[in-house]
């Protein structure tokens, strides 16, 4: 490992120790979702499916923004710090669940990865996009998010992917090594 890389790791660990994940982050995200009308405090009715998608998008946005802010003290070499990509897929069997509960589960899951001394970052993706060349797509399966992960080997990356809450809700995760050139 180069001295520069060791300094980055040491700097990141010092930053993480000095700036722990704030307890109020979940409350702020839930409050923002309630103010926008995506989560109602009256639990007698469930949100429409699109409402859950929007709420989950906002949760991933807030979580991704915070994680990105914690990990990337500078953007130089940021992507080269990761060696695996976890692609999150959903199909019609995916059960979105309660957005508040999902947020808490993903935050705890990511926190556990940090405690192991590993790095992770991620973001939710829109279900619809554009193709440069016409291709045959599976219309029932969507890539809905990703995580960038720094893990010691493929077996550990697979183990981390298997422990992701996305699997619990019926999602599929594809683990891809990132090639370094």
C-alpha positions in Angstrom: 0.0 0.0 0.0 1.4 3.4 -0.9 2.0 6.0 1.8 -0.6 8.3 0.2 -3.2 5.6 0.4 -2.3 4.9 4.0 -2.7 8.6 4.8 -6.1 8.6 3.1 -7.2 5.6 5.2 -5.9 7.1 8.4 -7.5 10.4 7.6 -10.8 8.7 6.8 -10.7 6.7 10.1 -9.9 9.9 12.1 -12.8 11.7 10.4 -15.2 8.9 11.1 -14.1 8.8 14.8 -14.5 12.5 15.2 -17.8 12.7 13.2 -20.0 9.7 14.1 -23.3 9.1 12.3 -25.8 11.5 14.0 -28.8 9.9 15.7 -31.1 12.6 14.4 -30.5 11.8 10.7 -33.3 9.3 10.5 -35.7 11.7 12.3 -34.9 14.5 9.8 -35.5 12.2 6.8 -38.8 10.9 8.2 -39.9 14.5 9.0 -39.0 15.7 5.5 -41.0 12.8 4.0 -44.0 13.6 6.2 -43.9 17.3 5.3 -43.9 16.4 1.6 -46.8 14.1 2.2 -45.0 10.9 1.3 -45.5 9.5 4.8 -48.6 10.1 6.7 -48.6 9.9 10.5 -52.1 8.2 10.3 -51.2 4.5 9.8 -54.7 3.3 8.9 -54.0 3.5 5.1 -50.9 2.4 3.2 -49.2 4.6 0.7 -49.8 3.8 -3.0 -47.0 1.9 -4.7 -45.6 5.0 -6.4 -45.6 6.8 -3.1 -43.4 4.1 -1.6 -41.0 4.4 -4.6 -40.7 8.1 -4.2 -40.2 7.8 -0.4 -37.6 5.1 -0.9 -35.9 7.3 -3.5 -35.7 10.2 -1.1 -34.4 7.9 1.7 -31.6 6.6 -0.7 -30.9 10.2 -1.8 -30.4 11.4 1.8 -28.5 8.3 2.8 -26.3 8.4 -0.3 -25.6 12.1 0.2 -24.6 11.6 3.8 -22.4 8.6 3.1 -20.8 10.3 0.1 -20.1 13.3 2.3 -18.5 11.1 5.0 -16.3 9.1 2.7 -15.2 11.6 0.1 -13.2 14.2 1.9 -11.8 15.0 -1.5 -13.1 13.6 -4.9 -9.5 12.8 -6.1 -9.3 9.1 -6.5 -12.7 8.5 -4.9 -14.0 5.8 -7.2 -10.6 4.0 -7.2 -11.1 3.4 -3.5 -13.8 0.8 -4.3 -13.2 -2.7 -5.9 -16.8 -4.1 -6.1 -20.1 -2.9 -7.3 -23.3 -4.4 -6.0 -26.2 -3.9 -8.5 -29.6 -4.0 -6.9 -32.4 -5.5 -9.0 -36.2 -5.7 -8.4 -39.0 -7.5 -10.1 -42.7 -7.8 -9.6 -42.1 -10.0 -6.5 -40.2 -7.2 -4.7 -42.0 -6.0 -1.5 -41.1 -2.4 -0.7 -42.2 -2.5 2.9 -42.4 0.4 5.2 -40.0 3.2 4.0 -39.1 4.3 7.6 -38.2 0.7 8.5 -36.3 0.2 5.3 -34.3 3.4 5.9 -33.4 2.2 9.4 -32.4 -1.3 8.2 -30.2 0.0 5.4 -28.5 2.6 7.7 -27.8 -0.2 10.3 -26.5 -2.5 7.6 -24.2 0.2 6.2 -23.1 1.1 9.8 -22.1 -2.6 10.3 -20.0 -2.5 7.2 -18.2 0.7 8.5 -17.6 -1.0 11.8 -15.7 -3.8 10.0 -13.4 -1.1 8.6 -14.8 -1.4 5.1 -16.0 1.3 2.8 -19.4 1.5 1.1 -21.4 4.1 -0.8 -24.6 3.8 -2.9 -27.5 5.4 -4.6 -31.0 4.5 -5.9 -31.6 4.5 -9.6 -34.7 5.4 -11.6 -36.5 2.4 -13.1 -36.7 3.9 -16.5 -33.8 5.2 -18.5 -32.7 5.4 -22.1 -30.8 2.9 -24.3 -28.2 4.0 -26.8 -28.7 1.0 -29.0 -32.0 -1.0 -29.1 -31.7 -4.1 -26.9 -34.1 -6.8 -25.7 -34.8 -6.0 -22.0 -36.7 -7.9 -19.4 -39.6 -5.6 -18.8 -40.3 -7.1 -15.3 -36.8 -6.7 -13.8 -35.3 -3.3 -13.1 -31.9 -2.3 -11.8 -32.9 0.1 -9.0 -29.7 0.9 -7.2 -26.1 0.2 -6.6 -23.5 0.2 -3.9 -19.8 0.7 -4.3 -17.8 -1.5 -1.9 -14.3 -1.9 -0.7 -13.9 -5.5 0.3 -10.9 -7.8 0.7 -12.1 -10.4 -1.8 -15.1 -11.6 -3.8 -16.3 -14.1 -1.2 -16.5 -11.2 1.4 -18.3 -9.0 -1.1 -20.8 -11.8 -1.7 -21.3 -12.2 2.0 -22.0 -8.5 2.4 -24.4 -8.5 -0.5 -26.3 -11.5 1.0 -26.7 -9.6 4.3 -28.2 -6.5 2.5 -31.8 -5.8 3.5 -32.6 -5.6 -0.3 -32.5 -9.5 -0.3 -35.0 -9.7 2.6 -37.5 -7.7 0.5 -37.2 -10.1 -2.5 -34.6 -8.1 -4.4 -31.6 -9.6 -6.3 -28.1 -8.4 -6.0 -25.4 -8.8 -8.6 -21.8 -8.6 -7.3 -19.3 -7.2 -9.9 -15.6 -6.7 -9.4 -14.4 -3.3 -10.6 -11.5 -3.8 -13.0 -8.4 -1.5 -12.4 -6.4 -0.6 -15.5 
